[in-house]
Amino acid sequence: MAKKELVIVTGMSGSGKTVAIQAFEDLGYFTVQNLPPAMLPKFWQMISDEDNIQRAAVMIDLRSQSFFDDLDDEIKKMSADNNDYYDLKIVYIDATDEELVARYKETRRSHPLSGDKGTLYGIQTERHRLTEIHDMASEVIHTDDFATRQLRNYILEHFGSDEDREGTFAVQVMSFGFKYGVPVDADLLIDVRFLKNPYYITALREQTGLDKEVWDYVWSSEDAEEFYQRESSLIKWLLPKYKAEGKSTLTIAFGCTGGQHRSVAFAHRLSQDLANDWKVNEYHRDINRRKESSNRSWQKNLRL
């Protein structure tokens, strides 16, 4: 059995530790933020007893003198007691004093150790206290020239397998009805209301875009096939670019009037087309909404 892995993410305040721990989470690590160093052994004991957790990452944000001392001591103890039972790594996130000062000015935040002596004093004090941890680190990552996306991609590249990296980007393809509101989480929104509406065919009204009769009706509509080919071609061209930009999820939403017929057919077809090359989740938000609304209205009238 492969050894379990514990990554301790620490370093200078403002250097990018939060971005780093989020990237580890995207890779499938069990993550915890702002864990007191004294809790590290208990945390690792808990992880050791969980068969379904093989990798964990802990972000420790040092805000007081006692935390600095505790972290030094706990890491030394864990290293001494390890006996090659698990893989312990310390990832130290760093940036120059000048870069950290600029970041604090940009965010208009004060350094946690600055007190009344200014941001640079706080940074220098923290750097001095972290010297021993810095020297113990398995890897030091300098983020002066890293944007958020670049730091995330660095973590994915250096700590994830090919399978891990493939799993960090997912495509959500959904259908919805405009009459029930536009989904707020949609990245790409495609309106198919210009196509003939199966709702006006009595025999199709109660069916959905997943039923063969409605499916055939939608794709026999004038311009449906051409529109789909144009849209799917654009989406397939865009997906690698969104992934390269660092997005973890891209939501593509097809909308029609009620979210039951046309949008469902389009969303389902695109999900099938993308499934061979991408991790795809298919979701039909309003597929049964009209039926549910009709049932509630019927029950209300019955009570009256």
Secondary structure as GFF3:
##gff-version 3
##sequence-region A 1 304
A	DSSP	beta_strand	4	11	.	.	.	ID=ss1
A	DSSP	alpha_helix	17	26	.	.	.	ID=ss2
A	DSSP	beta_strand	30	33	.	.	.	ID=ss3
A	DSSP	three_ten_helix	37	39	.	.	.	ID=ss4
A	DSSP	alpha_helix	40	48	.	.	.	ID=ss5
A	DSSP	beta_strand	55	59	.	.	.	ID=ss6
A	DSSP	alpha_helix	65	81	.	.	.	ID=ss7
A	DSSP	beta_strand	86	94	.	.	.	ID=ss8
A	DSSP	alpha_helix	97	107	.	.	.	ID=ss9
A	DSSP	alpha_helix	119	129	.	.	.	ID=ss10
A	DSSP	alpha_helix	131	136	.	.	.	ID=ss11
A	DSSP	beta_strand	139	142	.	.	.	ID=ss12
A	DSSP	alpha_helix	148	159	.	.	.	ID=ss13
A	DSSP	alpha_helix	162	166	.	.	.	ID=ss14
A	DSSP	beta_strand	170	177	.	.	.	ID=ss15
A	DSSP	three_ten_helix	178	180	.	.	.	ID=ss16
A	DSSP	beta_strand	188	191	.	.	.	ID=ss17
A	DSSP	three_ten_helix	198	200	.	.	.	ID=ss18
A	DSSP	three_ten_helix	202	204	.	.	.	ID=ss19
A	DSSP	alpha_helix	212	219	.	.	.	ID=ss20
A	DSSP	alpha_helix	224	245	.	.	.	ID=ss21
A	DSSP	beta_strand	249	256	.	.	.	ID=ss22
A	DSSP	alpha_helix	262	274	.	.	.	ID=ss23
A	DSSP	beta_strand	279	284	.	.	.	ID=ss24
A	DSSP	alpha_helix	289	303	.	.	.	ID=ss25
###
